Amino acid sequence: ADSSAAFILFLDSNGKMVMRAQAGLNVECGASLAESDECVSRVFQGGALTVIDAKNFNASCLKLLSLLNIKNLLCLPIYLAHKPAAIAGVGNNIPDFIYKRDDQELLDIFGKQMAIAIESDWLTAKVEGLEIKDMLTGLYNERYVRHHLDEEIKRAIIYQRPCGFVLARIQNFTSYQKLYGQVASEAVFKKIASSLSASFSGIEKVGRFADYDFAVILPEKNKRQAQKTAEELQKNVETLFQDEPVKDKRLGISIAVVENPLDGVDSNELISIARNLLNSK
């Protein structure tokens, strides 16, 4: 998009909008802009991308345009726990400018991804201090996975974005335990956990689920994309054990892939369907 400026305004506990980051702007909104202002409430109430240009103009936005010293603007509301939290935007001062649909869609997607990242960080901070990690693997535990999956599904519904979920189970692991004992089994479990965790570095979350299962939350991925990711994880795990001389030690994982809202509208439904898929394999 033709943008010379970008910014993000956060809503503080007093209902004021505070400029947290900006580029191409030399302004400070500070106490001059509040949630109660019509221009701010319009963006939040819309719940989607707000377009302000030569074709789309509303007098209620004059204060925002004036404070930012800008003519054309794309604004996206960001929510935390379903409450207004921030406004992200880009803009320019080109006369008679009209944003193209492609520009709007691109910035809409980018803004929603940014919103997911911000809320993901917020959720992580919110549960800081609680027991959220599995002692053996260092991955997130089942309680955290369930809670976070619920939050990602709610956000996916608000922003009309997909959210994929993968359950993975170590194949023939019970037999492996009987043959090689608890110590060797735990070493294998940690090895696989490390491989899964190393495959992600973004907004995805990997956790231990039940005794022999792993879970992966994949925001922004539909079922086809999640399936591709899951198959890559399968190959990575197979590679870990492909050189084992004994066949019983060449372990792999089975996978089940589901997506909200195609397979379920909450975490319980998605997890139940994924487990049924795993149990049928």
Stockholm file with secondary structure:
# STOCKHOLM 1.0

chainA/1-281         ADSSAAFILFLDSNGKMVMRAQAGLNVECGASLAESDECVSRVFQGGALTVIDAKNFNASCLKLLSLLNIKNLLCLPIYLAHKPAAIAGVGNNIPDFIYKRDDQELLDIFGKQMAIAIESDWLTAKVEGLEIKDMLTGLYNERYVRHHLDEEIKRAIIYQRPCGFVLARIQNFTSYQKLYGQVASEAVFKKIASSLSASFSGIEKVGRFADYDFAVILPEKNKRQAQKTAEELQKNVETLFQDEPVKDKRLGISIAVVENPLDGVDSNELISIARNLLNSK
#=GR chainA/1-281 SS CCCSEEEEEEECTTSBEEEEEEESCCCCCGGGCBTTSHHHHHHHHHCSCEEESSSSCCGGGHHHHHHHTCSEEEEEEEEETTEEEEEEEEEECCTTCCCCHHHHHHHHHHHHHHHHHHHHHHHHHHTTTSCCBCTTTCSBCHHHHHHHHHHHHHHHHHHTCCEEEEEEEETTHHHHHHHHHHHHHHHHHHHHHHHHHHTCCSSCEEEEETTTEEEEEEETCCHHHHHHHHHHHHHHHHHHHTTCSSGGGCCCEEEEEEEETTTCSSHHHHHHHHHHHHHTC
#=GC SS_cons         CCCSEEEEEEECTTSBEEEEEEESCCCCCGGGCBTTSHHHHHHHHHCSCEEESSSSCCGGGHHHHHHHTCSEEEEEEEEETTEEEEEEEEEECCTTCCCCHHHHHHHHHHHHHHHHHHHHHHHHHHTTTSCCBCTTTCSBCHHHHHHHHHHHHHHHHHHTCCEEEEEEEETTHHHHHHHHHHHHHHHHHHHHHHHHHHTCCSSCEEEEETTTEEEEEEETCCHHHHHHHHHHHHHHHHHHHTTCSSGGGCCCEEEEEEEETTTCSSHHHHHHHHHHHHHTC
//
